[in-house]
Amino acid sequence: MLRSDVKKIDGTTVKIGLRKKQPQILINVPTEELPAEYLNVTYKANLTEIRKLLKSDSDISWASLSESHEYSVTIR
Protein backbone atom coordinates (compact mmCIF):
# COMPACT_ATOMS: atom_id res chain seq x y z
CA MET A 1 0.00 0.00 0.00
CA LEU A 2 2.85 2.38 0.80
CA ARG A 3 4.68 1.74 -2.46
CA SER A 4 1.59 2.41 -4.56
CA ASP A 5 0.59 5.43 -2.41
CA VAL A 6 -2.80 3.87 -1.57
CA LYS A 7 -4.17 4.94 1.81
CA LYS A 8 -7.49 3.08 1.76
CA ILE A 9 -8.94 -0.09 0.23
CA ASP A 10 -12.71 -0.64 0.28
CA GLY A 11 -13.56 -4.30 -0.21
CA THR A 12 -16.96 -5.95 -0.22
CA THR A 13 -16.66 -7.26 3.32
CA VAL A 14 -13.65 -5.44 4.71
CA LYS A 15 -12.11 -1.96 4.67
CA ILE A 16 -8.38 -1.44 5.15
CA GLY A 17 -6.82 1.93 5.83
CA LEU A 18 -3.45 3.37 6.79
CA ARG A 19 -2.95 6.16 9.29
CA LYS A 20 0.23 7.91 10.30
CA LYS A 21 1.21 7.51 13.93
CA GLN A 22 2.43 10.43 16.00
CA PRO A 23 6.22 10.76 15.97
CA GLN A 24 8.04 8.92 18.74
CA ILE A 25 9.44 11.11 21.54
CA LEU A 26 13.16 10.77 22.17
CA ILE A 27 14.41 11.99 25.56
CA ASN A 28 18.02 13.18 25.30
CA VAL A 29 18.75 13.66 29.02
CA PRO A 30 18.40 11.45 32.09
CA THR A 31 14.92 11.46 33.63
CA GLU A 32 16.25 13.23 36.73
CA GLU A 33 17.13 16.26 34.60
CA LEU A 34 13.62 16.77 33.19
CA PRO A 35 11.56 19.68 34.59
CA ALA A 36 9.17 18.57 37.35
CA GLU A 37 6.04 19.46 35.36
CA TYR A 38 6.97 16.79 32.79
CA LEU A 39 7.36 13.93 35.27
CA ASN A 40 4.83 11.46 36.63
CA VAL A 41 5.71 10.04 40.03
CA THR A 42 3.77 7.06 41.32
CA TYR A 43 3.98 5.06 44.51
CA LYS A 44 2.84 1.46 44.61
CA ALA A 45 2.72 -0.77 47.65
CA ASN A 46 4.97 -3.84 47.60
CA LEU A 47 2.22 -6.30 48.55
CA THR A 48 4.56 -9.31 48.54
CA GLU A 49 6.80 -7.81 51.21
CA ILE A 50 3.81 -6.56 53.26
CA ARG A 51 2.29 -10.05 53.16
CA LYS A 52 5.58 -11.57 54.39
CA LEU A 53 5.68 -9.05 57.23
CA LEU A 54 2.08 -9.80 58.25
CA LYS A 55 2.63 -13.57 58.13
CA SER A 56 5.69 -13.23 60.38
CA ASP A 57 3.35 -12.21 63.23
CA SER A 58 4.63 -8.65 63.28
CA ASP A 59 2.37 -6.27 65.16
CA ILE A 60 1.75 -3.45 62.72
CA SER A 61 -1.27 -1.16 62.65
CA TRP A 62 -1.06 0.12 59.08
CA ALA A 63 -1.93 -3.19 57.32
CA SER A 64 -3.79 -6.43 57.98
CA LEU A 65 -4.78 -9.62 56.17
CA SER A 66 -8.37 -9.99 54.99
CA GLU A 67 -10.66 -12.44 56.77
CA SER A 68 -12.47 -13.43 53.57
CA HIS A 69 -11.20 -16.30 51.45
CA GLU A 70 -11.11 -16.25 47.68
CA TYR A 71 -10.52 -19.29 45.51
CA SER A 72 -9.15 -19.75 42.04
CA VAL A 73 -10.05 -22.64 39.75
CA THR A 74 -7.39 -24.78 38.08
CA ILE A 75 -8.44 -26.95 35.12
CA ARG A 76 -5.96 -29.56 33.92
C-alpha positions in Angstrom: 0.0 0.0 0.0 2.8 2.4 0.8 4.7 1.7 -2.5 1.6 2.4 -4.6 0.6 5.4 -2.4 -2.8 3.9 -1.6 -4.2 4.9 1.8 -7.5 3.1 1.8 -8.9 -0.1 0.2 -12.7 -0.6 0.3 -13.6 -4.3 -0.2 -17.0 -6.0 -0.2 -16.7 -7.3 3.3 -13.7 -5.4 4.7 -12.1 -2.0 4.7 -8.4 -1.4 5.1 -6.8 1.9 5.8 -3.5 3.4 6.8 -2.9 6.2 9.3 0.2 7.9 10.3 1.2 7.5 13.9 2.4 10.4 16.0 6.2 10.8 16.0 8.0 8.9 18.7 9.4 11.1 21.5 13.2 10.8 22.2 14.4 12.0 25.6 18.0 13.2 25.3 18.7 13.7 29.0 18.4 11.4 32.1 14.9 11.5 33.6 16.2 13.2 36.7 17.1 16.3 34.6 13.6 16.8 33.2 11.6 19.7 34.6 9.2 18.6 37.3 6.0 19.5 35.4 7.0 16.8 32.8 7.4 13.9 35.3 4.8 11.5 36.6 5.7 10.0 40.0 3.8 7.1 41.3 4.0 5.1 44.5 2.8 1.5 44.6 2.7 -0.8 47.7 5.0 -3.8 47.6 2.2 -6.3 48.5 4.6 -9.3 48.5 6.8 -7.8 51.2 3.8 -6.6 53.3 2.3 -10.1 53.2 5.6 -11.6 54.4 5.7 -9.0 57.2 2.1 -9.8 58.3 2.6 -13.6 58.1 5.7 -13.2 60.4 3.3 -12.2 63.2 4.6 -8.7 63.3 2.4 -6.3 65.2 1.8 -3.5 62.7 -1.3 -1.2 62.6 -1.1 0.1 59.1 -1.9 -3.2 57.3 -3.8 -6.4 58.0 -4.8 -9.6 56.2 -8.4 -10.0 55.0 -10.7 -12.4 56.8 -12.5 -13.4 53.6 -11.2 -16.3 51.4 -11.1 -16.3 47.7 -10.5 -19.3 45.5 -9.2 -19.8 42.0 -10.0 -22.6 39.7 -7.4 -24.8 38.1 -8.4 -27.0 35.1 -6.0 -29.6 33.9 
